């Protein structure tokens, strides 16, 4: 007799929660979207990393951390600076 898969009929979120990685996966996905959105805005505004860093009044390495999809240690202050420098705004919601 075969074992029943305990995940059949559950959602992917349920699976990730059971594995203990849901929060990590969510944080990683959010960071990737943020990095992608900032890079898209940079292309639209035709801004280089160096030019955006100057507009943000920060270092190029701080901007590189923001644009690195794998680096999840971004501060809200850096994110707001980048958004403002790009003529955008940050909105946060907790559901």
N, C-alpha and C positions, 0 to 999 in steps of 0.2 A: 504494500500500500504506500502511495506517495504522500509526502507531507504537504499540507495546505500552505500556500504562500500567504503569510499574514498581511501582506500589502495589497492583495487583490481586493478591489472595491474601494480602496482608500485614495485620497488625493495625493498628488506629488508633495504638497506641503506637509501632509501627514507623514509621509515617508521621511522627508528631510527632518521633521521634528523628532521622529522616532530614532533617527540616526544621530540626533544631537547637533545638527549642522544648519538648521533653518535660519537662525539669525546671521550666521556667517555668510551663507549663500545670498540672503537678502541684501546685506551690506555690500557685498561684492557686486551684485547686480546694480544697485543704486549708484555706486561709485563709477561703474562702467558707463552708465547713462550720463552721469554728470560730465565725465571726461569727454564723451562723444559730443554732447551739446555745446560745451565750451569750444571744442575744436571746430565744430560746424560754424559757430558764431565768429570765430577767428577767421575762417575762410571767407565768410560773407563780408566781413569788415576789412579783409586783406591785411590782417595784422600778423606779424611774426611773433614768435615767443618773446624775443627780446623787447619788441615794441609793447606787447601786452604787459610784460613785467614792469616796464617803465611806467605805463599808465596806472598800474596797480600800486606803484611805489613799493615794489618788493623785488626779491632776487629772482633770477631765472631759475635757480634750483627749487625755489618754493613753487613756482609755476609748473616746473617739471613734475613735482610731486602731485600737484593738482591734476595734471593731465595723465598721470600714470594710472591706468585702470586697476592695477594690482595694489596700489598704495591706498589703503583705506583710512589712513590717519590724516584726513583733511579737516581743517578747522572751518567753522562757519564764517569766521572773519575773512579767511582767504577766499572762500567761495563767494561771499558778498562783494569783496573787492573786485574779483574777476567779473562778476555779473555787472557791477556798476561800470567798470572800464569798458565793457562791451555794450553798454546801453540797455542792459537787461536787468531783471530783478529776480530775487530768489523767493520762492514760496515753499513753505514746508507745511505738510499736513500729517496728522497722526490719525489713523482710522481705527 
